[in-house]
Amino acid sequence: MTDTIALNHWINGEAVAAERPGESLNPSDTREVVARTPDGGEAEVNAAVAAAKAAFPAWSEASPELRSDILDRAGTLVMERREALGRLLSREEGKTLAEGIGETVRAGRVLKYFAGEALRVHGQNLASVRPGVEIQTYRQAVGVYGLITPWNFPIAIPAWKAAPALAFGNTVVMKPAGPTPATAEALVAILHEAGLPKGVLNLVIGRGRVGQAIVDHPDVDGLSFTGSQGVGAGVAAGAVRRQARVQLEMGGKNPLIVLDDADLDRAVQIALDGSFFATGQRCTASSRLIVQDGIHDRFVAVLAERVAALRVGDALDPDTQMGPAVSEDQMETSYRYIEVARGEGGRVVTGGERLQMEKPGWYVQPTLIADTNAGMRINNEEVFGPVASTIRVKDYEQALEIANGVEFGLSAGIVTSSLKYARDFQRRARAGMTMVNLPTAGVDYHVPFGGSKSSSYGAREQGFAAVEFFTQTKTSYSAG
């Protein structure tokens, strides 16, 4: 057992102690309480927003070099402490230790990337149609941003939302996800250690009422949310009601097309990675495997062997290949969808049974379901667990039609040796990101991230595109 952490809110640069009625449990061993958590509400949000609003003028007018240095220093600290932070992440979220450390390093690199972007904000000089008039455009910080972050990437997503907001001169009020507050709090503490002034970054821990108070607050100028469609719709409505900026990332039902000409071993490895790594709890996971008839049976047989061989266990065990689900609710959701698929005629090729483990935890047996069709619920609703289904198709055109035939459009992949089909897929797949001979999950931190249709709303996240959401353009005219 490891010592339990007593978490605090961070408001106006201070760790604010409060009663801690909540618990963050270790999904690998639910006897272990990772952290005891406060349950904030409107009062804490009001204090955090007031602090952020008061800090905004000085922070937004500060030298970009100051902001760059702080983010760079924080990135260094995160990477220096990757082992301890990665272990905390794995204890709290359930990813394997390798995945936890990898995500931590990614967060550090995100901070360093935006340290550079803080110095690269630029505008334009434009000729006026009127003689003697000069025009300039430049970007300015917007104000206070509310960031509502998910549990499945509990350090990377808070980093990739907070870093651009701070880099471009905004101030922040953040709500971390209920299952993983300790990891987010550790990041916030490091940013303050790196030199953030009081009030620039605030953290309020609590349940849904914290998020709602942030959404409704009249002094929150922009909202960035990652989570479910249902909650995201409410965030969007609240933002539009008071004309705040809003950015939403709301999941996917991502297809991976496997054509007859694909290298079988490569296709299987790509599907295994995309569908089952990180316990399938990635919005970019490959949950629909759309496989051409000529390779279908061989693909299913080999993939089933690989899935059955996955070692499920404690996230901190170095031999574990797939950790537990983050919570009991997520575990039950996976098993519920497996039964739904069975009821609709799907054939469970491997998995689907309750696991008996040495430790009490929220373990899900990785499951492959064959003989499904495009209309089944398993192929239209997000499971967010280690469950993948296969759909047999005759040809590429049918595969593409099925791939595009759901309300989501985050990531889509194809495995093929045909340049013709690869290029056509890149053009015609209705998704914000396309992957050719790569897993649908796994994206770089320095390029835009986001989807189409019901997966995303608003400006893209990450990379050079982040400046569009976290700054506003001012156009200035002057006459000599």
C-alpha atoms as one frame of an Amber mdcrd trajectory, in Angstrom:
protein
   0.000   0.000   0.000   1.108   3.572  -0.708   0.351   6.625   1.394  -2.896
   8.400   0.556  -2.578  11.952  -0.777  -4.686  14.747   0.719  -5.642  16.962
  -2.224  -6.332  20.699  -2.206  -7.897  23.244  -4.508  -5.444  25.758  -5.991
  -6.875  29.280  -5.831  -4.905  32.517  -6.250  -1.589  30.701  -6.105  -2.288
  28.875  -2.881  -3.143  25.274  -2.049  -6.482  25.729  -0.301  -7.304  23.043
   2.243 -10.891  21.870   2.575 -12.884  18.971   3.896 -12.167  15.899   1.809
 -15.234  13.689   1.602 -14.288  12.132  -1.739 -11.883   9.353  -2.644  -9.806
   8.507  -5.677  -9.338   4.733  -5.724  -6.691   2.603  -7.405  -8.565   0.690
 -10.135  -5.932  -2.075  -9.971  -6.635  -2.605  -6.272  -9.725  -0.845  -5.004
  -8.670  -1.382  -1.396  -6.135   1.395  -1.937  -7.231   5.033  -1.648  -4.898
   7.045  -3.879  -6.211  10.425  -2.721  -8.821  12.037  -0.527 -10.508  14.827
  -2.404 -12.381  18.034  -1.635 -15.824  18.568  -3.121 -15.863  22.113  -4.410
 -18.827  24.098  -5.624 -19.955  27.527  -6.673 -18.123  29.354  -3.880 -14.756
  27.885  -4.835 -15.380  28.530  -8.529 -16.311  32.146  -7.795 -13.085  32.623
  -5.832 -11.002  30.973  -8.564 -12.563  33.038 -11.354 -12.108  36.235  -9.365
  -8.435  35.394  -8.885  -7.998  34.594 -12.571  -9.742  37.798 -13.627  -7.571
  39.891 -11.308  -4.394  38.217 -12.590  -5.272  38.617 -16.278  -4.119  42.211
 -16.960  -0.572  41.717 -15.683  -0.191  38.219 -17.150  -1.522  39.138 -20.587
   0.794  42.163 -20.788   3.835  40.340 -19.444   6.771  39.631 -21.713   6.162
  36.490 -23.770   9.659  35.477 -22.721   8.454  35.295 -19.097   5.588  33.023
 -20.061   7.908  30.944 -22.230  10.448  30.495 -19.458   7.838  29.339 -16.940
   6.342  26.784 -19.322   9.782  25.532 -20.321  10.791  25.174 -16.675   7.576
  23.301 -15.903   8.182  20.982 -18.854  11.639  20.189 -17.532  10.273  19.430
 -14.048   7.568  17.156 -15.442  10.076  15.153 -17.463  12.570  14.977 -14.605
   9.804  13.526 -12.406   8.298  11.276 -15.050   8.824   8.093 -13.031   6.973
   9.366  -9.952   4.283  11.164 -11.947   3.823   8.189 -14.249   3.443   5.888
 -11.259   0.823   8.205  -9.731  -1.026   8.330 -13.055  -1.012   4.546 -13.382
  -2.193   4.071  -9.793  -5.032   6.529 -10.292  -6.140   5.871 -13.904  -5.134
   2.251 -14.493  -2.807   2.587 -17.472   0.248   0.397 -17.469   3.302   2.013
 -15.935   4.932   2.326 -19.357   1.847   4.108 -20.669   1.703   6.336 -17.589
   5.327   7.381 -17.940   4.887   7.877 -21.678   1.908  10.160 -21.151   3.827
  12.142 -18.550   6.698  12.710 -20.964   4.169  13.839 -23.559   2.800  16.415
 -21.104   6.303  17.727 -20.519   6.909  18.042 -24.241   3.570  19.834 -24.697
   4.625  22.407 -22.102   7.954  22.909 -23.843   6.328  23.158 -27.264   4.039
  25.953 -26.109   6.963  27.642 -24.397   8.228  28.124 -27.940   4.832  29.125
 -29.314   4.592  31.914 -26.723   7.387  33.657 -28.648   5.929  33.037 -32.104
   2.596  34.854 -31.947   2.495  37.077 -35.004   0.287  39.360 -37.050   0.264
  40.940 -40.500   0.965  44.251 -42.198  -1.585  44.858 -44.948  -1.979  47.519
 -47.591  -5.085  49.668 -47.268  -7.256  50.659 -50.236  -6.898  54.231 -48.905
  -3.621  56.094 -49.559  -1.698  56.987 -46.443  -3.449  54.434 -44.255  -1.613
  51.502 -42.684  -3.228  48.314 -41.398  -1.846  45.864 -38.892  -3.349  42.760
 -37.360  -2.154  41.196 -34.151  -3.322  38.655 -31.644  -4.341  39.350 -28.084
  -5.201  37.167 -25.116  -8.927  36.675 -24.561  -9.318  36.507 -20.781 -10.292
  33.768 -18.337 -10.621  30.227 -19.703 -12.495  27.401 -18.027 -10.936  24.007
 -18.762 -12.929  20.852 -18.051 -10.643  17.852 -18.492 -11.239  14.074 -18.739
  -9.805  11.134 -16.840  -8.383   9.072 -19.704  -5.348  11.335 -20.254  -5.170
  12.934 -16.812  -1.894  14.810 -17.311  -1.560  15.149 -21.093  -4.960  16.758
 -21.728  -4.745  19.244 -18.841  -1.309  20.142 -20.219  -2.429  20.565 -23.800
  -5.355  22.745 -22.745  -3.584  24.821 -20.089  -0.258  25.315 -21.890  -1.590
  27.256 -24.918  -4.006  29.226 -22.758  -1.129  30.343 -20.542   1.391  30.767
 -23.365  -0.799  33.313 -25.124  -1.518  35.344 -21.984  -4.818  33.989 -20.702
  -5.614  32.898 -17.156  -7.237  29.594 -16.261  -9.727  27.883 -13.975  -9.507
  24.111 -14.361 -11.783  21.290 -13.238 -10.134  17.846 -13.340 -12.100  14.653
 -13.868 -13.528  12.949 -10.798 -11.541   9.673 -11.034  -8.113  11.319 -11.565
  -7.759  14.582  -9.599  -4.392  13.746  -8.015  -2.590  13.626 -11.359  -4.024
  16.975 -12.455  -3.215  18.530  -9.079   0.392  17.372  -9.404   0.658  19.187
 -12.751  -0.818  22.388 -11.327   1.591  22.264  -8.384   4.552  21.932 -10.773
   3.415  24.914 -12.843   3.308  27.012  -9.688   6.717  25.699  -8.650   7.984
  26.794 -12.064   6.990  30.386 -11.270   3.383  31.056 -12.292   2.131  34.260
 -10.619  -0.797  34.078  -8.231  -4.193  33.648  -9.830  -2.943  32.732 -13.299
  -3.833  29.045 -12.953  -6.520  27.832 -10.569  -7.817  24.318  -9.875 -11.181
  23.463  -8.339 -11.785  19.793  -7.538 -15.318  18.469  -7.319 -18.244  16.903
  -9.086 -20.471  18.127 -11.915 -21.593  21.232 -10.071 -18.042  22.600 -10.365
 -18.132  22.233 -14.132 -21.588  23.788 -14.299 -20.486  26.762 -12.198 -17.539
  27.323 -14.561 -19.791  27.067 -17.617 -22.314  29.532 -16.175 -19.879  32.081
 -14.758 -20.195  35.468 -16.525 -16.461  36.205 -16.155 -15.299  33.022 -17.900
 -14.556  34.133 -21.460 -13.862  30.739 -23.040 -14.524  27.068 -22.337 -12.561
  24.024 -23.467 -14.161  20.671 -22.700 -13.267  17.041 -23.343 -15.812  14.393
 -22.392 -19.115  12.855 -23.372 -21.524  14.139 -25.986 -24.313  14.621 -23.474
 -22.273  16.813 -21.156 -20.628  18.577 -24.092 -23.998  19.649 -25.452 -24.753
  21.309 -22.134 -21.374  23.070 -22.121 -22.008  24.383 -25.635 -25.499  25.616
 -24.764 -24.202  27.403 -21.676 -21.396  29.059 -23.612 -23.626  30.201 -26.465
 -26.189  31.544 -24.026 -23.686  34.114 -22.777 -21.552  34.310 -25.946 -18.416
  32.724 -24.540 -15.935  30.950 -26.774 -16.311  27.178 -26.711 -14.303  24.178
 -27.863 -15.538  20.599 -27.461 -13.963  17.169 -27.960 -16.592  14.445 -27.504
 -15.267  11.098 -28.573 -15.447   8.800 -31.549 -16.507   5.475 -32.995 -13.405
   5.090 -35.040 -13.150   2.718 -38.010 -10.117   0.768 -39.134 -10.487  -0.593
 -42.668  -8.406  -3.679 -43.521  -8.273  -4.450 -47.244  -7.418  -7.773 -48.854
  -4.023  -6.469 -49.971  -2.939  -5.580 -46.419   0.013  -7.273 -44.769  -1.784
  -9.553 -42.288   0.698  -9.321 -39.414   0.896  -5.570 -39.729  -2.883  -5.217
 -39.848  -3.279  -7.342 -36.736  -0.677  -5.353 -34.796  -2.293  -2.055 -35.836
  -5.725  -3.290 -34.743  -4.383  -4.665 -31.458  -2.704  -1.361 -30.619  -5.618
   0.820 -31.656  -8.338  -1.251 -30.021  -6.824  -2.549 -26.791  -3.851  -0.524
 -25.600  -4.678   1.920 -22.781  -7.573  -0.498 -22.054  -9.392   0.892 -25.093
 -10.071   4.077 -23.128  -8.974   6.457 -25.864 -11.350   8.604 -27.884  -9.253
   7.649 -30.917  -9.442   3.886 -30.273 -10.291   1.550 -33.167 -13.649   0.156
 -32.100 -14.951  -0.838 -35.566 -12.738  -3.167 -37.614 -14.081  -3.153 -41.166
 -12.444  -6.060 -42.963 -12.633  -7.080 -46.616 -13.965 -10.561 -47.268 -10.777
 -12.107 -48.668  -8.715 -11.453 -45.527 -11.499 -11.367 -42.934 -11.366 -14.909
 -41.534  -7.568 -15.030 -41.301  -7.485 -11.567 -39.733 -10.088 -12.460 -37.104
  -8.337 -15.731 -36.236  -4.904 -14.181 -35.785  -6.210 -11.095 -33.979  -8.223
 -13.297 -31.620  -5.064 -15.194 -30.685  -3.229 -11.946 -29.970  -6.133 -10.529
 -27.950  -6.487 -13.713 -25.890  -2.767 -13.605 -25.117  -2.849 -10.077 -23.684
  -1.820 -10.107 -20.037  -4.341  -8.164 -17.963  -3.242  -7.116 -14.510  -2.142
  -4.484 -12.034  -1.047  -1.343 -13.852   2.236  -1.248 -11.924   3.196  -4.858
 -12.688   5.921  -4.690 -15.371   4.475  -7.797 -17.051   1.021  -6.258 -17.480
   0.064  -5.410 -21.049  -3.405  -4.014 -20.291  -4.503  -2.446 -17.032  -8.001
  -2.156 -15.557 -10.811   0.190 -16.494 -10.707   3.496 -14.652 -13.882   2.880
 -12.645 -16.590   0.387 -11.887 -18.941   2.290 -14.203 -16.521   1.964 -17.105
 -16.016  -1.731 -16.403 -19.768  -2.341 -16.337 -20.272  -0.322 -19.523 -17.903
  -2.622 -21.401 -19.618  -5.782 -20.171 -23.041  -4.313 -20.870 -22.137  -3.597
 -24.510 -20.707  -7.085 -24.899 -24.091  -8.494 -23.876 -25.898  -6.059 -26.177
 -23.732  -7.266 -29.070 -24.422 -10.893 -28.207 -28.132 -10.175 -28.077 -28.057
  -8.623 -31.538 -26.298 -11.626 -33.054 -22.621 -10.806 -32.601 -20.235 -13.714
 -31.997 -17.743 -13.297 -29.180 -14.557 -14.773 -30.637 -12.484 -14.219 -27.529
 -13.054 -12.564 -24.169 -16.348 -11.334 -22.858 -16.160 -13.072 -19.490 -15.745
 -11.668 -15.987 -12.158 -11.885 -14.795 -11.213 -13.382 -11.441  -8.127 -11.573
 -10.222  -5.998 -11.788  -7.100  -6.730  -8.173  -6.235 -10.140  -6.492  -6.240
 -10.201  -4.162  -9.220 -12.130  -3.037 -12.271 -10.705  -5.469 -14.784 -12.225
  -6.121 -18.202 -11.320  -9.096 -20.349 -10.264  -7.799 -23.788 -12.997  -8.844
 -26.190 -13.269  -9.349 -29.947 -16.749  -9.677 -31.448 -17.279 -10.903 -35.017
 -20.306 -11.333 -37.296 -21.654  -7.852 -36.627 -23.276  -5.474 -39.075 -23.130
  -1.717 -39.413 -26.522  -1.143 -37.836 -25.805  -2.812 -34.497 -25.444  -0.687
 -31.391 -21.934  -2.024 -30.818 -20.966  -0.302 -34.092 -22.694   3.019 -33.411
 -22.286   3.816 -29.710 -19.019   4.573 -27.959 -18.020   1.809 -25.537 -14.739
   3.325 -24.317 -13.295   0.009 -23.269 -11.270  -2.942 -24.615 -14.009  -4.166
 -26.942 -13.685  -4.301 -30.737 -16.126  -5.593 -33.347 -15.530  -6.724 -36.919
 -17.705  -6.018 -39.953 -17.190  -8.079 -43.109 -17.348  -6.131 -46.409 -17.036
  -7.004 -50.089 -14.908  -4.139 -51.322 -13.331  -0.778 -50.572 -16.395   1.278
 -51.486 -18.597  -0.640 -49.072 -15.924  -0.314 -46.378 -15.710   3.457 -46.841
 -19.482   3.832 -46.774 -19.688   1.964 -43.469 -16.705   3.861 -42.046 -18.459
   7.161 -42.768 -21.880   5.958 -41.678 -21.892   6.962 -38.000 -22.449  10.266
 -36.222 -18.837  10.463 -35.021 -15.832  11.513 -37.074 -12.684  11.784 -34.986
 -10.091   9.354 -36.374 -10.258   6.808 -39.198  -7.665   4.356 -40.453  -6.932
   2.034 -43.345  -4.426  -0.803 -43.788  -3.561  -1.364 -47.427  -0.652  -1.648
 -49.848  -2.576   0.307 -52.479  -1.563   3.923 -52.969  -4.814   4.452 -54.874
  -7.007   3.410 -51.968  -4.806   5.119 -49.381  -5.043   8.491 -51.145  -8.735
   8.113 -51.847  -9.351   7.271 -48.198  -7.457  10.348 -47.021  -9.697  12.533
 -49.189 -13.059  10.897 -48.589 -13.005   9.637 -45.001 -15.266  11.875 -42.943
 -12.977  12.282 -39.982 -10.773  14.999 -38.590  -7.737  12.707 -38.704  -6.870
   9.852 -41.057  -4.264   7.144 -40.530  -2.739   5.040 -43.300  -1.057   1.840
 -42.122  -1.056   3.212 -38.568  -3.317   2.760 -35.528  -6.202   5.211 -35.293
  -4.917   6.106 -31.807  -1.628   7.905 -31.407  -1.182  11.532 -32.458   1.656
  14.044 -32.336   1.488  16.977 -29.921   2.647  19.674 -32.363  -0.144  19.313
 -34.956  -3.887  20.034 -34.826  -6.156  17.528 -33.076  -9.906  17.227 -33.563
 -12.718  15.613 -35.475 -15.789  16.261 -37.572 -19.512  15.647 -37.145 -20.465
  14.936 -33.514 -16.897  14.295 -32.360 -15.771  17.907 -32.125 -17.069  21.446
 -32.075 -15.121  24.672 -32.422 -11.467  25.304 -33.120  -8.867  22.550 -33.201
  -6.760  21.652 -30.179  -2.981  21.301 -29.945  -0.127  22.419 -32.124  -0.064
  25.603 -34.137  -3.866  25.577 -34.422  -4.284  26.310 -30.700  -3.598  30.008
 -31.240  -6.922  30.341 -33.052  -8.950  29.468 -29.954  -6.824  31.032 -27.256
  -6.300  34.443 -28.885  -8.431  37.007 -30.696  -7.340  39.035 -33.702  -7.328
  42.813 -33.518  -7.164  44.896 -36.699  -5.555  48.323 -36.291  -5.767  51.218
 -38.765  -3.515  54.279 -38.645  -2.990  57.331 -40.813   0.214  59.351 -41.011
